[in-house]
Amino acid sequence: MKKSVFSSLCAILMFFCGSFVSCGQKKNKPAATENLQVQNPDLAKLNRVLSSMSERAKNVIPNGNPEEFLADLHRVLESRKNFSSEDLSPFYLIDKNHTVGADYEPKNLVHLEKNDLFAINKNNLSLRPESYEALKVLAQAAKNDGITLTVSSTYRSYEYQKNLFAYWVKVDGLEEAERESAREGTSQHQLGMALDFAPVDDAFADTVPGQWVYKNAAKYGWSLSFPHGYEDITGYRWESWHFRYIGVEACEFQKKWFGDVQQFMMEFLDAWEDKL
C-alpha cells in the first residue's frame, strides 16, 4: 500500500524523538517534538494543513521527505513573482464553493489576434498577459512538432457565465448543467488564466492536438483542471480540453505530490495561505 506523506512526517519526526499529532505522540519525549517544531515551524503548519484536507486528497500524496515537500512548496510560492501582484494569485481557489464577485475582471486582459502560432475560432478571446505569453510558448512547441492548436474559449465575464449556465440548464436540465458548466462567479474562465482547446467535447482527447496537449501541457505550465475520475472532487465531469495556466513549478508540484490533480493542490495552497 502506498504510504502517505503523513507516514513520512511521522518517520522523520520519530527519528528526532517526536511525532506529529496525526502519527501519535511519543508521550515520554514531548520536549523533542516541541523543539523540532520550533526549529522548523513549517513542519507543524504542514501537519495542520494536511490534516484539514479530505481523506482522498491525503491518500494521493506519495511517500516522501517532508523537508523536500516544503522546499518544493516554497518554489511554487516564489513563482508568484512571475505573475502580476496587482491581480488575483495564479493559485486562487475557485470552484463551486469558492467564488469571485460579479465585478471582478482581470487587469490588462490581452486580446487574442489571429497569428501563425495557434488558431482561434472566435474574435472576442482574451487572457491575462502571463497566460497569453505561456500560450504562445506552448503553441510554438506544438508547432515544432507539426501541430496547430485551436483555442475556443478563454476569459468569460460573470454575466457571460451566468447566461451560459442558464442556456445549458434549458438544454440539458439543471442536474446535467451542473456537471457540464459553472455557475457565475465559480468559473476558472473568469480568472483569465484558463482556456478551452477545440473541439470542446470528448473527441478532443482522441485528436492529435489533444494527445499532444495532454502529454506536454504541464511542461509549459498548463494544468488539466478536470481530470477523468474526479468528478466528485472537482464538481465537473472530465474535460480533456480545459487547461489552466499555473506555471511550470506548480505543475511539477501538482504531479509530484498531489497525484497530478489540480484541485487537491489548489485546496492545499489555499489552506496553507489561510493558516499563516
C-alpha positions as CSV (number, residue, x, y, z in Angstrom):
1,M,0.0,0.0,0.0
2,K,1.3,3.5,-0.9
3,K,2.3,5.5,2.1
4,S,1.1,9.0,2.5
5,V,3.3,11.9,3.4
6,F,1.9,11.5,6.9
7,S,3.9,8.3,7.2
8,S,7.0,10.2,6.2
9,L,6.3,13.0,8.5
10,C,5.8,10.5,11.3
11,A,9.0,8.6,10.5
12,I,11.2,11.7,10.3
13,L,9.8,13.2,13.5
14,M,10.1,9.9,15.3
15,F,13.8,9.8,14.1
16,F,14.2,13.1,16.0
17,C,12.4,11.6,19.0
18,G,9.0,13.1,18.4
19,S,6.0,12.9,16.1
20,F,3.1,14.9,14.8
21,V,-0.4,14.6,16.1
22,S,-1.5,12.6,13.1
23,C,1.1,9.9,13.8
24,G,0.5,9.7,17.6
25,Q,2.8,11.5,20.2
26,K,5.8,9.9,21.9
27,K,4.5,10.5,25.4
28,N,7.9,10.1,27.1
29,K,9.7,12.7,24.9
30,P,7.4,15.7,24.4
31,A,10.3,18.2,24.5
32,A,11.9,16.8,21.4
33,T,8.7,17.2,19.4
34,E,8.3,20.8,20.6
35,N,12.0,21.6,19.8
36,L,11.7,20.2,16.3
37,Q,8.6,22.2,15.6
38,V,10.2,25.3,17.0
39,Q,13.3,24.7,14.8
40,N,11.1,24.3,11.7
41,P,7.6,25.7,12.3
42,D,6.6,24.9,8.7
43,L,6.6,21.2,9.7
44,A,3.9,21.9,12.3
45,K,2.0,24.0,9.8
46,L,2.3,21.3,7.1
47,N,0.7,18.8,9.5
48,R,-2.2,21.2,10.3
49,V,-2.9,21.9,6.6
50,L,-2.7,18.2,5.6
51,S,-4.9,17.2,8.5
52,S,-7.6,19.7,7.3
53,M,-7.7,18.0,3.8
54,S,-10.1,15.3,2.7
55,E,-9.0,11.7,3.1
56,R,-9.0,11.2,-0.7
57,A,-6.6,14.1,-1.0
58,K,-4.3,12.8,1.7
59,N,-4.3,9.4,0.1
60,V,-2.8,10.6,-3.2
61,I,0.2,12.2,-1.5
62,P,3.1,9.8,-2.0
63,N,5.8,8.7,0.4
64,G,8.4,11.4,0.6
65,N,10.6,13.7,2.7
66,P,8.5,16.5,4.3
67,E,11.6,18.8,4.0
68,E,11.6,18.1,0.3
69,F,7.9,18.7,0.1
70,L,8.4,22.1,1.8
71,A,11.3,23.0,-0.4
72,D,9.1,22.3,-3.5
73,L,6.2,24.2,-1.9
74,H,8.3,27.3,-1.4
75,R,9.5,27.2,-5.0
76,V,5.9,27.3,-6.0
77,L,5.1,30.2,-3.7
78,E,8.2,32.0,-5.0
79,S,7.0,31.5,-8.6
80,R,4.2,34.0,-7.9
81,K,6.7,36.8,-8.6
82,N,6.2,35.8,-12.3
83,F,2.6,36.9,-12.1
84,S,1.2,40.4,-11.6
85,S,0.9,41.3,-8.0
86,E,-2.0,43.6,-8.9
87,D,-4.3,40.8,-9.7
88,L,-5.5,37.6,-8.1
89,S,-3.0,34.9,-7.3
90,P,-2.3,32.3,-10.0
91,F,-3.3,29.8,-7.4
92,Y,-6.6,31.4,-6.5
93,L,-9.0,28.6,-5.5
94,I,-12.2,28.9,-7.5
95,D,-14.8,26.2,-7.6
96,K,-18.4,25.5,-6.6
97,N,-17.6,26.6,-3.1
98,H,-15.0,29.4,-3.7
99,T,-16.1,32.3,-5.8
100,V,-15.2,35.7,-7.3
101,G,-17.6,38.6,-7.4
102,A,-19.7,40.0,-10.3
103,D,-17.4,43.0,-10.6
104,Y,-14.1,41.0,-10.9
105,E,-12.3,41.3,-14.2
106,P,-8.6,40.6,-14.6
107,K,-6.4,43.6,-15.2
108,N,-4.7,44.2,-18.6
109,L,-6.5,41.4,-20.5
110,V,-4.8,40.8,-23.8
111,H,-6.9,40.2,-26.9
112,L,-6.0,37.2,-28.9
113,E,-5.4,38.1,-32.5
114,K,-5.1,35.8,-35.5
115,N,-1.5,34.6,-35.7
116,D,0.8,32.0,-37.1
117,L,1.3,30.1,-33.8
118,F,-2.2,28.9,-33.0
119,A,-5.7,29.2,-34.4
120,I,-8.7,30.9,-32.8
121,N,-12.3,30.2,-33.7
122,K,-13.8,33.3,-32.1
123,N,-12.9,37.0,-32.3
124,N,-13.5,38.0,-28.7
125,L,-11.0,35.9,-26.9
126,S,-8.6,37.3,-24.2
127,L,-6.3,36.2,-21.4
128,R,-4.2,37.7,-18.6
129,P,-0.8,38.6,-20.0
130,E,1.0,35.8,-18.3
131,S,-1.3,33.2,-19.7
132,Y,-1.2,34.7,-23.1
133,E,2.6,34.6,-23.2
134,A,2.6,31.0,-21.9
135,L,0.0,30.1,-24.6
136,K,2.4,31.3,-27.2
137,V,5.2,29.2,-25.8
138,L,3.0,26.1,-25.7
139,A,1.7,26.7,-29.2
140,Q,5.3,27.2,-30.6
141,A,6.3,23.9,-29.0
142,A,3.3,22.2,-30.7
143,K,4.2,23.9,-34.0
144,N,7.7,22.5,-33.7
145,D,6.1,19.1,-33.6
146,G,3.9,19.9,-36.6
147,I,0.7,20.5,-34.6
148,T,-1.5,23.6,-34.7
149,L,-3.6,24.2,-31.5
150,T,-7.0,25.9,-31.8
151,V,-8.3,28.0,-28.9
152,S,-12.0,28.1,-28.5
153,S,-12.7,29.8,-25.2
154,T,-10.7,32.0,-22.8
155,Y,-11.8,34.8,-20.3
156,R,-15.5,34.9,-19.6
157,S,-17.2,37.6,-17.6
158,Y,-19.5,36.9,-14.7
159,E,-22.5,38.0,-16.7
160,Y,-21.5,35.8,-19.7
161,Q,-21.1,32.8,-17.5
162,K,-24.5,33.5,-15.9
163,N,-26.1,33.4,-19.3
164,L,-24.1,30.4,-20.4
165,F,-25.1,28.4,-17.4
166,A,-28.8,29.3,-17.9
167,Y,-28.6,28.2,-21.5
168,W,-27.3,24.7,-20.5
169,V,-30.0,24.4,-17.9
170,K,-32.6,24.9,-20.7
171,V,-30.9,22.5,-23.0
172,D,-29.9,19.7,-20.6
173,G,-31.7,20.4,-17.3
174,L,-30.2,21.6,-14.0
175,E,-28.6,18.3,-12.9
176,E,-26.6,17.8,-16.1
177,A,-25.8,21.5,-16.4
178,E,-24.1,21.4,-13.0
179,R,-21.8,18.7,-14.4
180,E,-21.0,20.5,-17.6
181,S,-21.0,24.2,-16.8
182,A,-20.0,26.5,-14.0
183,R,-22.4,28.9,-12.3
184,E,-21.5,32.6,-12.5
185,G,-18.6,33.5,-10.1
186,T,-17.3,29.9,-9.9
187,S,-15.7,29.6,-13.3
188,Q,-11.9,29.4,-13.9
189,H,-12.5,31.3,-17.1
190,Q,-13.4,34.4,-15.1
191,L,-9.8,34.4,-13.8
192,G,-8.4,34.9,-17.3
193,M,-6.0,32.1,-16.7
194,A,-7.9,29.2,-18.3
195,L,-8.8,28.2,-21.8
196,D,-10.6,25.6,-23.8
197,F,-9.0,24.0,-26.9
198,A,-11.1,22.9,-29.8
199,P,-13.1,20.8,-30.3
200,V,-14.8,21.4,-26.9
201,D,-16.0,17.9,-26.5
202,D,-14.7,14.4,-25.6
203,A,-13.4,13.9,-29.1
204,F,-10.6,16.3,-28.3
205,A,-8.8,13.7,-26.3
206,D,-8.5,11.4,-29.4
207,T,-7.2,14.1,-31.7
208,V,-3.5,14.6,-32.4
209,P,-3.5,18.0,-30.8
210,G,-5.5,16.7,-27.8
211,Q,-3.0,13.9,-27.2
212,W,-0.1,16.3,-27.6
213,V,-1.5,18.8,-25.1
214,Y,-2.3,16.0,-22.6
215,K,1.3,14.8,-22.8
216,N,3.1,18.2,-23.0
217,A,1.0,21.0,-21.4
218,A,2.5,20.7,-18.0
219,K,6.0,21.3,-19.3
220,Y,4.8,24.8,-20.2
221,G,2.8,25.5,-17.0
222,W,-0.6,24.4,-18.2
223,S,-2.6,22.1,-15.9
224,L,-5.6,19.9,-16.8
225,S,-8.4,21.2,-14.5
226,F,-11.0,18.4,-14.6
227,P,-9.3,15.0,-15.0
228,H,-11.1,11.7,-15.6
229,G,-12.4,10.0,-12.5
230,Y,-12.5,13.0,-10.2
231,E,-16.0,14.5,-10.8
232,D,-16.8,14.0,-7.1
233,I,-13.7,16.2,-6.3
234,T,-13.9,18.9,-8.9
235,G,-17.6,19.0,-9.3
236,Y,-17.4,18.6,-13.1
237,R,-17.1,15.7,-15.4
238,W,-13.9,15.1,-17.3
239,E,-13.0,17.9,-19.6
240,S,-10.0,16.9,-21.8
241,W,-9.9,20.4,-23.4
242,H,-9.9,22.7,-20.4
243,F,-6.5,23.8,-19.1
244,R,-5.5,26.5,-16.5
245,Y,-2.1,28.2,-16.5
246,I,-0.4,27.9,-13.2
247,G,3.3,27.9,-14.1
248,V,5.8,25.1,-14.5
249,E,6.8,25.0,-10.8
250,A,3.1,24.4,-9.8
251,C,2.6,21.8,-12.4
252,E,5.6,19.9,-11.2
253,F,4.5,20.2,-7.6
254,Q,1.0,19.0,-8.6
255,K,2.3,15.9,-10.3
256,K,4.9,15.0,-7.7
257,W,2.9,15.4,-4.6
258,F,-0.9,15.6,-5.4
259,G,-1.4,12.7,-7.9
260,D,-1.4,15.3,-10.7
261,V,-4.9,16.5,-9.5
262,Q,-5.1,20.3,-9.7
263,Q,-8.0,20.6,-7.3
264,F,-6.1,18.8,-4.5
265,M,-3.1,21.1,-4.9
266,M,-5.2,24.3,-5.1
267,E,-7.0,23.2,-1.9
268,F,-3.7,22.7,-0.2
269,L,-2.3,26.0,-1.3
270,D,-5.5,27.8,-0.2
271,A,-5.3,26.2,3.2
272,W,-1.6,26.9,3.5
273,E,-2.2,30.6,2.9
274,D,-5.2,30.6,5.2
275,K,-3.1,29.2,8.1
276,L,-0.3,31.7,8.0
